[in-house]
Amino acid sequence: MTEELRERMDRFVEFINSADERIGDEIISPSATFHVPFLPEPVQGPGGYVKIIGIMRQAFPDVQWSLEETIIEGNTVAARFILRGTHRGDFLGVPATGKQIQTQAMNIYRFTNGQIGEEHGLPDLFGLMMQIRPTDA
């Protein structure tokens, strides 16, 4: 099962880097719940994750995620990602700066029947905001 979940995570990275909804439908359960610290409520299913990707791409149109590390136990995956991109749009109230960003995210996923059923997303928002803060701050 460990190797299968690693392959599923690789497919998930393909999805978040391309926003290809067909891959999202394949890898994410329609009833999946995604807990994101910058949204007031969890989002649901593949469409909910497309919303997360949209928020990120509006601010960082060239954003790419790389999966750096996974720890797998049963049907749970702890994953460490690095995000890289260019701040070209508003993000959490900070207007575009043109700055390059690189930050991490530590996320926990639960899989059911080969699909993501839940994610607790823990991006390093503080580190990201420090990178895009106005220079006079």
Salt bridges, closest charged atoms under 4 A:
GLU14 OE2 - ARG11 NH1 2.73
ASP20 OD2 - ARG22 NH2 2.87
GLU26 OE2 - ARG8 NH1 3.45
GLU26 OE1 - ARG11 NH2 2.89
GLU69 OE1 - ARG80 NE 3.09
GLU118 OE2 - HIS35 NE2 3.18
GLU118 OE1 - ARG110 NE 3.67
GLU118 OE2 - HIS120 NE2 3.22
